[in-house]
Amino acid sequence: MSIKSDIADLKRVGYARQRVERLADQLERAESVAYSITSHIRTDGTPASHGGPPDRIAGAVVAMEALREQIATAIEDHADVMRRVSSRLDAMSSDRHAHLLHLRYIDLLPWADVAEKLGVETASIYRMHRDALQGYSKAGGGAHA
């Protein structure tokens, strides 16, 4: 793998987590709409005085089910990427470099926060990042060092 593809691999972890969170938020909104619609339905299934039309209820149910399926797929994708990246981070010779990559790409922290957590100056974090990427590449069997 190249350094560029290693970075893309690391970024996929954070992006996958963000996608799962975004889909969960959408599901929560869809459930809220469904509950507000169903609160206008009598126990016998007929609309209350100003309830939503039945097609709106069906649409909300379909939307929720589609979101649940997307969430399940996104979680599977995230788990696969996370396993692969975690395995390579664990195989790195420097725990500090692995921690840097974890903070930046998995926790999605800005560079200043990564530097603070590692106890280094922000200016030196970029050099450490370069070295960490080389270690990540070696852990994955890459030839750039």
ZIURPE-V770381 format. One line per field, one symbol per residue. psi: psi as a letter, one per 30 degrees, with the letter a starting at -180 (. if undefined). Layout:
BEGIN
psi->???
END
This chain:
BEGIN
psi->lleefeeeeeeeeeeeeeeeeeeeeeeeeeeeeeeeeffgklfgfkkaehlllefeeeeeeeeeeeeeeeeeeeeeeeeeeeeeeeeeeefkfjeeeeeeeeeefefhkleeeeeeefhlkeeffeeeeeeeeeeeeefgglgk.
END
